[in-house]
Amino acid sequence: MKRHFWQMVLMAAALGLALAGPVRAQADAGLTKMLVESYDLLEAGKLAEAQKIFEQILKQDPGNPLALNNLGAIKVKENRFPEALALLAQALPRAQGYKLKVNRVCDMQGLCLAFRPLEAVYGDQDLAALVQLNLSLVKAKLAGEKK
């Protein structure tokens, strides 16, 4: 009886894992599509529209480091440096090990860089180094303003 119970538990777990893979891949593909769309809006100067999508991404995936980084770039463009700094600081811990392949980069006033991912599931660049660079640039800008 116990053996039959454990066989059922293992089969249920295996089925759950098998089904979770495609669901996760679809969710990742949907988020990637949103990240691409929001980056394209940001690059076109449609900051409010891009921000709405980044916020939507963060509702689906709280703490998504790429969305936080790119939202920080919007704040730089709006000269809201303390908010940009807070978003980048929030992104950094989750950026460790977050792999992506960047196919375009936009420069926000010579400071914060936003990144457009490739549309496929990808990754050989670690986002942490890029977020750390943005943090350093925004901190330097804030330090320069205080002088």
N, C-alpha and C positions, 0 to 999 in steps of 0.2 A: 504494500500500500504506500509506504513512504517513497519507494523507488518510483512508482507511478506519479506521485505528486511532484517529485523533483524533475522528472522528465517533462511534465506539463509546464513547470515553471521555466525550465531551460528553453523549451520550444516557444513559449510566449515571449521570453526575452529576445531570442534570436529573431522572431518575427518583428518585434518592436524595433530592433536595430536595423533590420533589412528595410523596413518602411521609413525609418527616420532618415536614412541616407538620401533618398530622392527628395523628401520633403525639405531637408536642410539645403540640398543643392538648389532647389527651386527658390527657397527663401534667399539664399546667397545671390542667385542670379537676379532676383527682383531688387535686392539692395544695390547690387552693382549697377543695374540699369538706372536706378534712382541717383546713385552717386555720379554717374556719367552725365545724366540729364541736368542735375543741379550744377555740376562744374561748367557745363556748356552755357547755362544761364548766367553764372557768375562771370565767365569770360566775356559774355555779351553785354555785361554791365547791368543785367537785370537782377540786382542784388536781393530785392525783396522776394522775388519769385524763387531764387536759389535758396534763400534762407528758409522759406516755408518747406521746401523739400528736405533740406538738412534737418530741420526740426522733426519732420515726419519720420525720417530715417532713425533719429534718436529715440522716437517713441517706440519704433519696432525693435531697435537694437541699442538700448541705452548704453552710452559710453563708446559708441563706434568711433574709433580714433581718427579715421579719415574724415568722417562728417564733422567731428569736433575741430580738426585742423582746418578744414575748408571754411567752416563757420567762423573760426578765428581770423581767417584771411578776409572775410567780409567785414569783420569788426575793424581790422586794420584799414581797409578801404574807407570806412566810415569815420576814421580817426578816433575810434573808441578803443584805445590801446589797453587800458586795464581789463576790459571785457575780453579782448583778444588773448591777453596773458592768462586769464583765468581758464578760458577754453583750452588753450594749448597745454596748460599745466594739467588739466583734467584728461587730455588725450594721451599724454606721455606714458603713464603706466600701462595702458592698454595697447599702446603702439609697439611695445616690446614684443617681438615675435609675430607681429602682424605683417604678413608678407604681401607685397603687391608688385605689380609691374606698372610703372608710370609711363604713359605715352605722351603726356603734355603737362607743362608746368606754366602757371601764370604768375606773374610778379605783381604784387600789390604794393605800390609806392616804394619799391626797392626794399621792402621788408618781408612780409609774410608770404610764403609761397603756398599756393593751392595746387592740388594734384588731381589729375584726371586719370582714373584707372583704365586699363584695357577692359573691354566688355566681356572677356572670357574669364573663367576661374583661372587664377594666375598666381605668380609670386616668386620672386627671387630677391627683391629689395625689402629691407626691414624699414618700416615706417618710423621707428623710434629715432633714428639719426636725423631724419628730415624734420620731425616735430621738434627735436632738440635744437636744431639750427634755427627754426622759427622762433622758439622761445628766446634764444640768445639775441636774435635781431630785435625782437619787440622789447626786451629788457634794456638793450642798449639805447633804443629810441626813447624809452621812458626816462632813462638816466640822463640822456642829453636834454630832454625837455625840462628837467628839474634844475638844471644849472642856470 
